Amino acid sequence: MDTDKLVRAVCSFFVPGLGQLMNGEIGKGLAILIIFILLWIALLSLGIIIVQTIFGIVVRLFAAYDAYNYVGF
């Protein structure tokens, strides 16, 4: 198992988009991070806690999976 991939996946799970930034995918990393923050705040302000929790888990899992499976050229 590649340790760098695992570190990037874990970083991206805790801070969505961070693993992509570490992979050099600046645009994708910033997009994931900004969209995550904006939607998280919107759902929080609407008081939809269950949707917010599910959204957070799904985005974090996607970001971790994407960071781990990055194939750089």
C-alpha positions in Angstrom: 0.0 0.0 0.0 1.3 3.4 -1.0 1.6 5.5 2.2 1.4 8.8 0.3 -1.9 7.8 -1.2 -3.3 6.8 2.2 -2.1 10.1 3.8 -3.8 12.1 1.0 -7.0 10.1 1.3 -7.1 10.7 5.1 -6.4 14.4 4.7 -9.1 14.7 2.1 -11.6 12.9 4.4 -11.1 15.3 7.2 -10.8 18.4 5.0 -12.5 17.7 1.7 -10.3 18.9 -1.2 -7.0 18.8 0.8 -5.9 15.5 -0.8 -6.6 16.9 -4.2 -4.5 20.0 -3.4 -1.7 17.7 -2.2 -2.0 15.8 -5.5 -1.5 19.1 -7.4 -5.1 19.3 -8.6 -5.6 22.8 -7.4 -8.8 23.6 -9.3 -10.5 20.4 -8.2 -9.3 20.7 -4.6 -10.5 24.3 -4.3 -13.8 23.5 -6.0 -14.5 20.6 -3.6 -13.5 22.7 -0.6 -15.5 25.8 -1.5 -18.7 23.8 -2.5 -18.4 21.7 0.7 -18.2 24.8 2.9 -21.0 26.8 1.1 -23.4 23.9 1.1 -22.5 23.0 4.7 -23.3 26.5 5.8 -26.5 26.6 3.7 -27.8 23.3 5.2 -26.8 24.4 8.7 -28.7 27.7 8.3 -31.8 25.8 7.1 -31.6 23.5 10.1 -31.6 20.3 8.0 -29.2 18.4 10.3 -29.8 14.9 8.8 -29.3 16.0 5.2 -26.2 18.0 6.3 -24.8 14.9 8.0 -25.4 12.6 5.0 -24.0 15.3 2.7 -20.9 15.6 4.8 -20.3 11.9 4.8 -20.8 11.5 1.1 -18.6 14.4 0.1 -15.8 13.3 2.5 -15.9 9.7 1.2 -15.9 10.9 -2.4 -13.0 13.3 -1.8 -11.0 10.6 0.0 -11.6 8.0 -2.8 -10.7 10.5 -5.5 -7.5 11.6 -3.7 -6.5 8.0 -3.2 -7.1 6.9 -6.8 -5.4 9.9 -8.4 -3.3 8.9 -11.3 -0.8 11.7 -12.0 1.0 12.1 -15.3 
